[in-house]
Structure formats: structure tokens, C-alpha cells
Amino acid sequence: MKWLPLTACLLAGSAFAQSPDLESACVTVAKNFFMTDTLNVGVVQSFPEIKPPGVRFKYSERADTKRPEMSDTFDCQFDQAKAPIKILRFCVSRICYATDQEDGERRRRFEEMQILMQRAATAKQ
């Protein structure tokens, strides 16, 4: 049991190895998807080390929802962890949107997100 505190410290430290750029990009995708300026974001996890890099977070569209009560998830996958990044796929709960979607509406929504991200990147330059 002496190893338990050490393991807990190592696991807690890994939470700090997240990517603010990826997280911000994924939250932007979510805001664009829901067509809102504000989104109540809870726990965020990002994984810049894996291929493709990704982000997952809990959210609520209601401003008064507390973090422990959030049950909806939003996931993003990107081509790379550093800017400029390109969205490869995103999922709202269990419904995913990507270029290779057979469902035409889901593919179109994904293409809309790609365009909105490109516009935002161009506006920053």
C-alpha cells in the first residue's frame, strides 16, 4: 500500500500534461456546433500525445448546471497537436461527424465545422 500515494501523485501529474490549444479548439467547435457564444464546460481531458490528438469534455447548455451533474460529452480529434490544427472528427455524445460519414447531413455538419475553423484561423492572421 506504500505505492498508492506515489501512484496517485503520478496520475494527478498526468492531468497537467494537457493541451490548452487543443482544448480551446474543441470548445470552439462545440460552440459553433451548438451555435452559442457561451457553453458551460466541465471536466476537460486532452491527449496531445496520441495519434490523432484529441480532446474530450463534459458540458451543459444550461449555465446553472454544476460540474458533477454534467453528463453530456463532446469529443474532438485533430490532425496535429500544434497550430495550425485541422479537425478530423468530432462527436456529440454518441453521434459522430467526419468526412467519411455515410449520412449526408452529418458529413455536411462536419464540413461546416472545418470551414468555420478555417475562417477563424484566417481571421487571426
Stockholm file with secondary structure:
# STOCKHOLM 1.0

chainA/1-125         MKWLPLTACLLAGSAFAQSPDLESACVTVAKNFFMTDTLNVGVVQSFPEIKPPGVRFKYSERADTKRPEMSDTFDCQFDQAKAPIKILRFCVSRICYATDQEDGERRRRFEEMQILMQRAATAKQ
#=GR chainA/1-125 SS CTHHHHHHHHHHHHHTSCCHHHHHHHHHHHHHHHTCSCCEEEEEEEETTSSSCEEEEEEESSTTCCGGGCCEEEEEEESCSSSSCCEEEEEETTEEEETTCSSHHHHHHHHHHHHHHHHHHHHHC
#=GC SS_cons         CTHHHHHHHHHHHHHTSCCHHHHHHHHHHHHHHHTCSCCEEEEEEEETTSSSCEEEEEEESSTTCCGGGCCEEEEEEESCSSSSCCEEEEEETTEEEETTCSSHHHHHHHHHHHHHHHHHHHHHC
//
